[in-house]
Amino acid sequence: MSPKLEKTVAIILAGGSGIRFGMEKPKQFMKVAGKTIIEHTLDVFEHCAFVDEIFVVVNPEWYEYFLELFKKNDYKKVKKVLYGGNTRQESSRIGVYATDENVRYVLIHDAVRPFVTKEIIVRIIDALKVYPAVDTVIPTADTIVRIRENDEIEDIPDRSKLRRGQTPQGFWRDSILKAHQLAEKDGKNNFTDDCSLFLEYRLGPVKTVAGDINNIKITYQSEIYLADRLFQLKRTILSFSDKNYILHSLEKLKGKTIIIFGGSSGIGKKIYTLVKKYGGVPYSFSRKNGVDITNFENVVSALEKVNEKYGKIDAVINTAGILIMGFLKNMNLTDIHQIIDTNYYGTVNVAKASIPYLQTTRGHLVLFTSSSYTRGRERYSIYSSTKAAVVNLMQALADEVYELGIKVNAICPERTATPMRFKNFGKEPLETLLKPETVAYATLLLITTEITGQVIDVRKNREEKSLLKIGLIS
């Protein structure tokens, strides 16, 4: 009796040497937004319900290095770590040959495409129900020219019929296995992707599905900077639609010692209330109880006080901040320094002082930014620039403390109904503003995850709408 075809296996190709990248370390092991590129890639497949197992094909010289990353992340779906070959085709063949007869579908993906999405994977799986091979493509925005050997243009193909190929590429396991077997028999080893190999032997039609313009392949150093920017602008969305999921996640707060700087009003006060509600141990510090985050010694003393009492600190959340609006030419230096000292220097103080404690608990540091961090606004020049600085600090710090197990993120709330908002804008219709409770739920849900190095947007028409619907806020 033949085995039942059940599994979908994702083969992640991480055999690159980094020669074109111009660095001593291969590009898949460079860090972006707090994690190595390959970790970002693996996270997507690890958390995709349509992928059963993951095989990673690694450059032999970096095999042990990857094993350390593997152990640290405790990936459940990574079942095989294989030594790669001398070419991409050889590494792909190694991965395909390692699959078993009970595998139905094989997805082959470049480790250096960390912006692959679950939606792309689902589109491939759906297409594989009909087609033996599937390629991920996007339209080309540029005109493509075909040239002769003397660099003269031979012709210009119709751009509407041209596509740019990406990965993952998906296959029926038996079909891609046959393609590699035939190529090995013929001594062909220079195919740069698996669909072209599949077409070479006319093993069936290749269906295309829509990719994503951001699903870039990081090949050169300049693309690291682009990837950093994409992660900075990436909208990480926590799940707010399932009440049971949220309540189950918040159960993890029980017994956790959580410090909130700026916890006497607004969002910080709501966080304090929810931590207590869900069984955590909250501590609130602000100028009202003698702790000014612009004073490093104040911050250190506050942390020492809590650690001495409870013996640990599981999370530090800094909601403290000020907004003083005005055109720069009209602002006095006292106000300018106050904004910078509180919003940025104070954040640095909290981050620096928290690291020794969060290292022990492998805990969370949550900073707060603003939607104005992506583009400075008139009359917000100092405030906006401090919030942009907070995001850059978060990303760099997430990278620095990653090996210590500390997760660092930034919450980015929409316009929120807080005393600071009312002080600067006066009376506004409450129905147009985000509730502080919504931001508090997002913050606490974040610290129950392993997310790091991300800006977490909180929006009224998304997160708040979901929380209202399931009855967690009113």
Secondary structure as GFF3:
##gff-version 3
##sequence-region A 1 474
A	DSSP	beta_strand	7	14	.	.	.	ID=ss1
A	DSSP	three_ten_helix	27	29	.	.	.	ID=ss2
A	DSSP	beta_strand	31	32	.	.	.	ID=ss3
A	DSSP	beta_strand	35	36	.	.	.	ID=ss4
A	DSSP	alpha_helix	37	46	.	.	.	ID=ss5
A	DSSP	beta_strand	53	58	.	.	.	ID=ss6
A	DSSP	three_ten_helix	60	62	.	.	.	ID=ss7
A	DSSP	alpha_helix	63	73	.	.	.	ID=ss8
A	DSSP	beta_strand	78	83	.	.	.	ID=ss9
A	DSSP	alpha_helix	88	97	.	.	.	ID=ss10
A	DSSP	beta_strand	103	110	.	.	.	ID=ss11
A	DSSP	alpha_helix	118	128	.	.	.	ID=ss12
A	DSSP	beta_strand	133	139	.	.	.	ID=ss13
A	DSSP	beta_strand	146	147	.	.	.	ID=ss14
A	DSSP	beta_strand	153	155	.	.	.	ID=ss15
A	DSSP	three_ten_helix	159	161	.	.	.	ID=ss16
A	DSSP	beta_strand	163	172	.	.	.	ID=ss17
A	DSSP	alpha_helix	173	186	.	.	.	ID=ss18
A	DSSP	alpha_helix	194	200	.	.	.	ID=ss19
A	DSSP	beta_strand	206	210	.	.	.	ID=ss20
A	DSSP	alpha_helix	221	233	.	.	.	ID=ss21
A	DSSP	alpha_helix	243	250	.	.	.	ID=ss22
A	DSSP	three_ten_helix	251	253	.	.	.	ID=ss23
A	DSSP	beta_strand	257	261	.	.	.	ID=ss24
A	DSSP	alpha_helix	266	277	.	.	.	ID=ss25
A	DSSP	beta_strand	281	285	.	.	.	ID=ss26
A	DSSP	three_ten_helix	287	289	.	.	.	ID=ss27
A	DSSP	alpha_helix	296	310	.	.	.	ID=ss28
A	DSSP	beta_strand	315	318	.	.	.	ID=ss29
A	DSSP	three_ten_helix	328	330	.	.	.	ID=ss30
A	DSSP	alpha_helix	333	340	.	.	.	ID=ss31
A	DSSP	pi_helix	341	345	.	.	.	ID=ss32
A	DSSP	alpha_helix	346	361	.	.	.	ID=ss33
A	DSSP	beta_strand	364	368	.	.	.	ID=ss34
A	DSSP	three_ten_helix	371	373	.	.	.	ID=ss35
A	DSSP	alpha_helix	381	400	.	.	.	ID=ss36
A	DSSP	three_ten_helix	402	404	.	.	.	ID=ss37
A	DSSP	beta_strand	407	413	.	.	.	ID=ss38
A	DSSP	alpha_helix	419	425	.	.	.	ID=ss39
A	DSSP	three_ten_helix	430	432	.	.	.	ID=ss40
A	DSSP	alpha_helix	436	446	.	.	.	ID=ss41
A	DSSP	beta_strand	455	458	.	.	.	ID=ss42
A	DSSP	pi_helix	460	464	.	.	.	ID=ss43
A	DSSP	alpha_helix	465	469	.	.	.	ID=ss44
###
